[in-house]
Amino acid sequence: MKQPGLYVVTATRSGIVKKTPLEAYANIRAGGIIALTLAEGDSLISVHLVGEDDHLFIATRNGMAIRFPASQVRSMGRTARGVRGIGLRKGDEVVGASVLDGDPDILTVTLRGYGKRTAVDEYRPQGRGGLGLINLKVSDKTGPVVAALPVQSADEIIVATRHGQVIRTPVEQDEQNRISRLGRSTQGVKIIRLKEGDEVVSVSRSREMEDETTNIL
């Protein structure tokens, strides 16, 4: 499994990232091997393959985000805990970590069904471990951020709610039916109608387009 220049990057809810050479996972036993040491109360939320030239993007529940080169994370062994990827203010936590590939938009979706796309160029690269930039202006109306991930215009997304409602829609269809492209510090627009008491719990990206499409509204 030797693939020089490829690493496994993990990210945790408390903002810790770790980069380990892919070859360190070559001999996995039936019972598994230790991939990460977690601090008490922390949890793993994301695992990706990255190269040295890639950038990492981390977003938080309270609407902050940071982008930095993967090269700023030094290579470590499997059992290491990692280093600070993003600084968190009290009460905040990481909701998503991604690898930026090409020139995507960042899709951000909130608990109460608001969302938007923002050009990745609006997130200037920063030093690892900082507080980052405003990704979405969180309010009582929007609720906290549930997911933030890179998307292309040809992608489609699947949004699921706590009460079992699911929509599947292309990111961009036409001028009347698309997820709006807006600036970083905006609230976004309503992208899913929620029944009373329901809330968004999951957002995923799919590039497998099917004949039948479910509209956002």
C-alpha positions as CSV (number, residue, x, y, z in Angstrom):
1,M,0.0,0.0,0.0
2,K,3.0,2.3,-0.4
3,Q,1.7,5.5,-2.1
4,P,4.2,8.3,-1.4
5,G,2.6,11.7,-0.8
6,L,-0.8,10.3,0.3
7,Y,-2.0,10.7,3.8
8,V,-5.0,9.9,5.9
9,V,-6.3,13.0,7.6
10,T,-8.7,12.8,10.5
11,A,-10.7,15.6,12.2
12,T,-12.5,15.6,15.5
13,R,-15.5,17.5,16.9
14,S,-13.2,19.6,19.1
15,G,-11.1,20.8,16.1
16,I,-8.1,18.5,16.3
17,V,-6.6,17.2,13.0
18,K,-4.0,14.6,12.3
19,K,-2.2,13.5,9.2
20,T,-0.7,10.0,8.9
21,P,1.0,8.4,5.9
22,L,-1.4,6.0,4.2
23,E,1.2,3.2,4.4
24,A,0.8,3.2,8.2
25,Y,-2.5,1.4,7.6
26,A,-1.1,-1.3,5.4
27,N,-1.3,-4.2,7.8
28,I,-4.8,-4.0,9.4
29,R,-5.6,-7.0,11.6
30,A,-9.0,-8.7,11.9
31,G,-9.7,-6.8,15.1
32,G,-8.6,-3.5,13.6
33,I,-5.8,-1.2,14.6
34,I,-5.6,2.1,16.5
35,A,-6.0,5.0,14.1
36,L,-6.3,7.9,16.5
37,T,-6.1,8.7,20.2
38,L,-9.1,10.8,21.3
39,A,-9.3,13.1,24.3
40,E,-12.1,12.4,26.7
41,G,-15.4,13.8,25.4
42,D,-14.1,14.3,21.8
43,S,-15.3,12.3,18.8
44,L,-14.1,11.6,15.3
45,I,-16.2,13.2,12.6
46,S,-14.2,13.0,9.3
47,V,-11.6,10.9,7.6
48,H,-10.1,11.8,4.2
49,L,-7.2,11.0,1.9
50,V,-5.1,14.0,1.1
51,G,-1.9,15.0,-0.7
52,E,0.6,17.6,0.4
53,D,-0.7,20.2,-2.1
54,D,-4.4,19.9,-1.0
55,H,-6.2,22.3,1.2
56,L,-8.4,21.4,4.2
57,F,-11.7,23.1,5.0
58,I,-13.2,22.9,8.5
59,A,-16.6,24.4,9.5
60,T,-18.2,24.8,12.9
61,R,-21.7,24.7,14.3
62,N,-21.7,28.5,15.1
63,G,-20.9,29.5,11.6
64,M,-17.1,29.8,11.5
65,A,-14.8,28.1,9.0
66,I,-11.1,27.9,8.2
67,R,-9.1,26.8,5.1
68,F,-5.4,26.0,5.3
69,P,-2.9,23.9,3.4
70,A,-2.6,20.2,4.4
71,S,1.2,20.8,4.5
72,Q,0.7,22.8,7.7
73,V,-0.2,19.6,9.5
74,R,3.0,17.6,10.2
75,S,3.0,13.8,9.6
76,M,2.3,11.7,12.7
77,G,2.0,8.1,13.7
78,R,-1.4,6.3,14.0
79,T,-1.7,6.6,17.8
80,A,-0.9,10.3,18.0
81,R,-3.7,12.7,19.1
82,G,-3.0,15.4,16.4
83,V,-2.8,19.2,16.4
84,R,-5.3,22.1,16.5
85,G,-7.0,22.6,13.1
86,I,-9.3,25.4,14.2
87,G,-9.7,27.4,17.3
88,L,-13.2,27.2,18.9
89,R,-15.0,29.7,21.0
90,K,-17.0,28.5,24.0
91,G,-20.0,26.4,23.0
92,D,-18.8,25.8,19.4
93,E,-17.8,22.6,17.8
94,V,-16.8,21.3,14.4
95,V,-19.6,19.9,12.1
96,G,-17.6,19.1,9.0
97,A,-14.1,18.8,7.5
98,S,-13.3,18.4,3.8
99,V,-10.6,18.3,1.3
100,L,-10.8,21.0,-1.4
101,D,-10.5,19.6,-4.9
102,G,-10.5,22.0,-7.9
103,D,-12.6,25.1,-7.6
104,P,-15.8,24.2,-5.7
105,D,-18.5,26.2,-3.9
106,I,-19.0,25.6,-0.2
107,L,-22.5,24.4,0.5
108,T,-23.7,25.3,4.0
109,V,-27.0,24.0,5.5
110,T,-28.5,24.9,8.9
111,L,-30.7,23.1,11.4
112,R,-33.8,25.0,10.3
113,G,-33.4,24.3,6.6
114,Y,-31.5,27.4,5.4
115,G,-28.6,27.0,3.0
116,K,-26.4,28.7,0.4
117,R,-23.4,28.2,-1.8
118,T,-20.3,30.4,-1.4
119,A,-17.4,30.5,-3.8
120,V,-14.3,28.9,-2.3
121,D,-12.2,31.9,-3.2
122,E,-14.1,33.9,-0.4
123,Y,-12.3,31.7,2.1
124,R,-8.7,32.9,1.9
125,P,-6.1,30.4,3.1
126,Q,-5.1,31.0,6.8
127,G,-2.7,29.6,9.3
128,R,-3.8,26.3,10.9
129,G,-5.3,26.7,14.4
130,G,-6.9,30.1,14.0
131,L,-10.5,31.0,14.7
132,G,-11.2,31.2,10.9
133,L,-13.7,33.4,9.0
134,I,-17.5,33.8,9.2
135,N,-19.0,31.1,7.0
136,L,-22.7,31.8,7.7
137,K,-24.4,34.3,9.9
138,V,-26.2,32.0,12.4
139,S,-29.4,33.3,14.0
140,D,-32.5,32.0,15.8
141,K,-34.2,31.9,12.4
142,T,-31.5,29.7,10.7
143,G,-30.5,27.6,13.7
144,P,-26.8,26.4,13.9
145,V,-24.9,24.9,11.0
146,V,-25.5,21.2,10.4
147,A,-23.1,20.7,7.4
148,A,-20.7,22.5,5.2
149,L,-19.1,20.7,2.3
150,P,-17.6,21.4,-1.2
151,V,-19.9,21.0,-4.2
152,Q,-19.7,21.5,-7.9
153,S,-22.6,22.7,-10.1
154,A,-23.2,19.2,-11.5
155,D,-23.5,17.7,-8.0
156,E,-26.8,16.8,-6.3
157,I,-27.4,16.7,-2.5
158,I,-29.5,14.6,-0.2
159,V,-30.9,16.4,2.9
160,A,-32.5,14.3,5.7
161,T,-34.5,15.5,8.7
162,R,-35.0,14.1,12.2
163,H,-38.6,13.1,11.5
164,G,-37.6,11.2,8.3
165,Q,-38.2,13.7,5.5
166,V,-35.6,13.4,2.7
167,I,-35.1,15.5,-0.4
168,R,-32.7,14.9,-3.2
169,T,-32.0,17.8,-5.6
170,P,-29.3,19.0,-8.0
171,V,-27.2,21.9,-6.7
172,E,-28.0,23.9,-9.8
173,Q,-30.9,23.4,-12.2
174,D,-32.0,26.8,-13.7
175,E,-32.4,30.4,-12.6
176,Q,-35.7,29.6,-10.8
177,N,-34.6,26.5,-9.0
178,R,-31.2,26.4,-7.5
179,I,-29.4,26.8,-4.3
180,S,-28.4,30.5,-4.3
181,R,-24.7,31.5,-4.4
182,L,-24.3,34.1,-1.7
183,G,-21.4,35.7,0.3
184,R,-19.8,34.2,3.4
185,S,-21.5,36.3,6.1
186,T,-25.1,35.9,4.9
187,Q,-27.9,33.7,6.3
188,G,-28.7,31.9,3.2
189,V,-32.2,31.1,1.9
190,K,-34.8,28.4,2.8
191,I,-33.9,25.2,0.9
192,I,-36.3,22.7,2.6
193,R,-39.7,23.2,4.1
194,L,-39.8,21.6,7.6
195,K,-42.9,20.5,9.5
196,E,-43.3,21.9,12.9
197,G,-40.8,20.5,15.3
198,D,-38.6,18.9,12.6
199,E,-35.0,19.8,11.9
200,V,-32.2,19.0,9.4
201,V,-29.8,16.4,10.7
202,S,-27.8,15.3,7.7
203,V,-26.6,16.6,4.3
204,S,-24.6,14.5,1.8
205,R,-23.4,15.0,-1.7
206,S,-24.0,12.6,-4.6
207,R,-22.8,12.8,-8.2
208,E,-25.0,9.9,-9.3
209,M,-27.8,11.7,-11.1
210,E,-31.0,9.8,-11.7
211,D,-34.0,10.4,-14.0
212,E,-36.3,11.3,-11.1
213,T,-35.4,14.4,-9.2
214,T,-37.0,15.8,-6.0
215,N,-37.2,19.6,-6.0
216,I,-36.1,21.7,-3.1
217,L,-39.3,23.6,-2.7
